[in-house]
Amino acid sequence: MLIIGIAGGTGSGKTTVVHQIMNELPEAEVGIIAQDSYYKQTHDLSYEDRSHINFDHPRAIDFELLVAHLKELKAGNTIDQPVYSFVQHNRTDDIVVTHPRKVMIVEGILILTNPELRNLFDIKIFVHADSDERLIRRMKRDIAERGRDMNEVLNRYQSTLKPMHEQFIEPSKAFADIIIPNDKFNTVAIDVVRAVINQRIL
């Protein structure tokens, strides 16, 4: 199994890069694990308390479960990937049954900050995008998909997103094997990644 970690700031275009990589690979041979599914359970907290959690800090992620699940997949076992609700700020009771594949892609803003998880990746990718561009994308997504208003998005950006990006996410770029600029010039980097994948799964 080839395990690829794709990191980068919020709104950097990680999902786009994932799709670009997957486009030319057989669908049955590629699986995805989203870091966002592994936010810690907070059933003991009220909605108001949950809404004040700093979701951009590594301690918000259940890295222990994520590492365990990745090891299970690598051993050829199926896992029950959790499902997280950004509207409720909590895990749901649903699961996604995830089968091992030749290539597993792990995607998330903080995945390169955890040494144990990082060591499981065969290829580490960081998607870089301009901070203004990332803010605009984040605002559009959170308002359209997550029920937020503009003031809430801007307040969270200033109070947690920006400082956490500078403290944890941007420095994790140093661990990346490949840094992809998320613009029209990223085609060479994507082709390199695809070539490495194809070489490993043939």
N, C-alpha and C positions, 0 to 999 in steps of 0.2 A: 504493500500500500504506500502510495505517495501522498504525504500530507503537506498542504500548502497553507500558510498563514497570510492573510491579507489584512493589513492594518492601515490606519490613516485617520485623520480628524473627522469629526462629524460633517457630513455634507461634502466630503472630499471626492466622492464618486467610486467608493469601494464596490458597491453593488454593480455599477456599470462595468468595472474591470472584471468582476466575477463572471458576468454574462459574456463579455468579450472572450474570456478564456474558454468558457464552456461551449460557445457557439460551434466550434469546430471539433468538439470531442463527442464520442458516442454517449448519449444521455444515460445509458445503463451503467456506464463506468465512472460516473462522477456524482459525488454526494456533497451536500453543503451543511455545515454547522454554523449557526449564527451565535456570536457571543451574546447578543441581545436576549436570546432564549434563556440565558443562564444568570440573569439578575436574581439575587437571593430572594427567597420567599419572605414576605413580610405580613403574613396573615394576622400577626399579633398587634399590628399597628392600625390606627384609624386612617381613613383616606387622606385626611389633612396632614397627618404625620408622614404618611408615605410620600405625599407630594413634595415634602421638603427634603427628601433624601438626595444626597449628591450622587447622581447616577453616573457621573463622569469620573469618579474616584475608583481605583482598582478594588477597594474593599466592598463595593456594591456588587461585584461579580462573584459568583460561586465557582471560583477557579478549581476548587477541589473536585466538584462534580464534573466540570468540563474536562479536566485532565483524565479522570476515571473513565468517562464515556469515550474519550478518544483512544485510550488504551484498550478498552473493550472492543472497539471497532477494529483496531489494529490486530487484535487477537482473533478476528473473524466473527465476532458476536454482534447481534443486533441490540440497539439501545432504544430507550424511550426518551426522546429529546423533549424537554419541557416546552411549554408555550407560554409566552409572556404577554400581558396586556398593558400597552402604554397608556391606555385610557384610564385603567384602574390602578396603575403603578404596582402591579402584582402579578404573580404567576397564576394561570388559570388551572383548572383540573384536567385540561386536555393534554394530550401528548402527541408527538409525531414519531411514529415507528421508523427508525432510521437504520438501514442496512449497510454493512460494510461495502465499500466500492474500491476499485483500483486507485482512484484519486479522491481524496477528501479535502474539501476547501473549508477552512475555518476563517470566518470574517468578523471583524469587530475593531472598535477604536482602541481597545486596551490589550489586545492579545499578545503584543510584543513586550508588555511590561512585566509579565509573569515568567520567571526563569524556567520553571518546570514545564509549563505549556510550550514556551519558546523552543525548548530542547526536543520537543516532539515533531517540530516542523522540518521537513526536508528542504523547503524553499520558503523564505521569509520575504514578503513584499510589502512595501509602504507606498500608499497612494498619496501624492502631494498635491494640494490645491491652494490657491490664494485664499487668505482668511476672509476677505469680503465676499468672495464667491461662495465659500462654505456657509457663511451666515445667511446669505440670501436663500440658498438651497434649503438650509435647516428651517428657515422661517416658512417657506412655501410648504414644506412637508408637514411640519408640526401643526400648522393652521388647517391644512387640507385633510390630513390623515389622523391627527391625534387630538383634535378638539381643543387646541390651544388658541389664545388670542395673541395679537402682536406684542402687547406689553409684557405678557407672561414669557414669551419667547426671548424678547430682548433682555428682560431682567435675569432670566436663567443664563443667557449667554454671558452677560457681564459678571454675574456673581459666581458662576461655576464653570460654564463651558470654556471660556477663554483662559482663566487661570489654570484649570485642570489640563487643558491642551498644552499649555506652556510648561507645566510641571511634569506631566507624565507622558503625553502622547507624542509630542514633537521630539523629546529626547529618545524615545524608543525607536525612532528612525535609524539610529546608529546600529541597531541590530539587524537591519534589513539587508538581504542579499541583493535585492533589486528595488530601486526607487522609481516609481512611475509618475511622471507629471500628468495630471488629469486634464489633458487638452488634446488637440488634434495631432500632436507629435508623439503620442504614446504608442503608436502602432508597432514600432520596432521592439519596444520592451514587451509588448503583448506577444509578438511573434517569437521572441526568445523564450518566454515562459511556455508557450505552446510547444515549441520544439523540444524543450527539456521534458515536458510531460509525455509527449509522444514517444520519446526515446525510452522513457521509464516504463510505459505501459504496453509497449509492443511485445 
